[in-house]
Amino acid sequence: MVKEKQPAKRYLIREAEEKDLPVLVEFLAKLALHVSGAPHQSLKEDESARLLEVLRSALPDGNKQLVVAEVPGEGLVGMGYIYVLRSQGIWEQTSHVEFRSAFIDDVWVETDYRSLGIFPDLLRKLVAFAEARGAYELILEYSASNKEAKAAWSRLGFKTVGVRAAAFTSSVQEALANRP
Ligand SMILES: CC(C)(COP(=O)(O)OP(=O)(O)OC[C@H]1O[C@@H](n2cnc3c(N)ncnc32)[C@H](O)[C@@H]1OP(=O)(O)O)[C@@H](O)C(=O)NCCC(=O)NCCS
């Protein structure tokens, strides 16, 4: 059977470079607003500078990879970030063992470019990076209210393995007051 030719992709996925960083800070600001549900606002200058530094420090780090999606002639339309953490076994009874996990963070695709395959292509590159460093477990966090994230990660097989809970001190105080 002749395989149908896939249409050429309009975007390319590549590692981030220094020149990309200001746009990536804008993406991080949009991601933060998306997660909090807050209306559009601008980052404080020192927070922009801090984020720029955090991103910049990832570029030369062999355990971190910052990836972007770019539409030639239009600019950056997405980003993703992964870093590998190593930890040593903690039990006396087990021989020396090193665990490696890869943490995915800061995944963003511009609204007009969603559902085009950019997200899975970003992920392909991030997952290849993790495997190349011997990290076969992927970990990430997303807010329970983030419907897009829930849909995207569930589709890729991510399952909830923990719960982050929050409460106001006043309501905990009230609950404690009603306890014997
Ligand atoms: C998460 C994100 C990167 C996915 O990008 P994408 O290009 O839309 O990814 P996909 O094409 O794989 O998945 C889109 C699917 O999610 C589903 N989806 C999108 N928005 C949804 C919503 N609000 N509720 C439920 N499902 C939703 C749709 O079923 C869609 O499927 P379709 O392709 O059949 O239309 C993108 O939505 C995004 O940038 N969201 C905001 C940032 C964010 O939440 N990042 C993750 C933080 S951990």
The ligand as an ORCA input file, in Angstrom:
! r2SCAN-3c Opt
* xyz 0 1
  C      -1.014     21.981     26.935
  C      -0.729     22.498     25.521
  C       0.774     22.725     25.404
  C      -1.175     21.446     24.505
  O      -0.933     21.948     23.213
  P      -1.804     21.481     21.950
  O      -1.080     21.860     20.732
  O      -3.175     21.996     22.091
  O      -1.756     19.903     22.200
  P      -2.493     18.685     21.477
  O      -2.756     19.047     20.070
  O      -1.739     17.458     21.762
  O      -3.813     18.527     22.349
  C      -4.914     19.302     22.217
  C      -6.087     18.493     22.721
  O      -6.348     18.867     24.064
  C      -7.755     18.931     24.245
  N      -8.082     20.203     24.889
  C      -7.635     21.424     24.574
  N      -8.162     22.356     25.397
  C      -8.967     21.688     26.248
  C      -9.814     22.077     27.334
  N      -9.910     23.344     27.732
  N     -10.504     21.108     27.973
  C     -10.409     19.829     27.608
  N      -9.633     19.395     26.581
  C      -8.921     20.315     25.922
  C      -8.424     18.800     22.929
  O      -9.066     17.535     22.967
  C      -7.326     18.768     21.902
  O      -7.554     17.699     21.065
  P      -7.678     17.916     19.464
  O      -6.265     18.008     19.003
  O      -8.356     16.655     19.034
  O      -8.447     19.157     19.231
  C      -1.483     23.813     25.216
  O      -2.860     23.597     25.369
  C      -1.061     24.956     26.093
  O      -0.062     25.631     25.833
  N      -1.840     25.196     27.163
  C      -1.560     26.276     28.072
  C      -0.294     26.035     28.846
  C      -0.367     24.794     29.682
  O      -1.371     24.500     30.276
  N       0.773     24.086     29.716
  C       0.921     22.904     30.493
  C       1.358     23.286     31.816
  S       1.901     21.909     32.739
*
